[in-house]
């Protein structure tokens, strides 16, 4: 008798769990569909209907949808929850910088990217974006440190190769700049940026 009751209770629990997962999956399917239609308000609403504070996936997705909607404070709120749930998550931190950048909070953006590089020193996206930020700030030595790392990992990546060319040009290392601009022209023949850099060397 006890065994039969136990089996019944287990079946009930499994059924409830299965129904909950189906509802969650449907909400995600619907949110993706509304996102494709640029109906971000409804994409958010269907997830809010099944919201669980302990769900990393829901919080991460809400962070993204509120960012698309232009509600940056709400985006930050949900990305922050996702980051607290899984502190080592790099994708949550990469999401978190989106509303920060949109709001012009560049010092916080730098802090997040540097925390990513600390966790994952070879993360090319964080390294490249730090390089761009420091280049724009005129801190060419710091920019070079990050962008060189990307070029070493991806020597045929146009964005990082041409940026490293400009960094070396600003640092007056004309020989390296020339080599990098010429490499850029192999990756993207006729590229205006690389050609402009070579013109400055002449």
Secondary structure, 3 states (H helix, E strand, C coil): CHHHHHHHHHHHHHHHHHHHHHHHHHHHHHHHHHHHCCCHHHHHHHHHCCCCCCCHHHHHHHHHHHHHHCCHHHHHHHHHHHHHHCCCCHHHHHHHHHHHHHCCCHHHHHHHHHHHHHHCCCCHHHHHHHHHHHHHCCCHHHHHHHHHHHHHHCCCCHHHHHHHHHHHHHCCCHHHHHHHHHHHHHHCCCCHHHHHHHHHHC
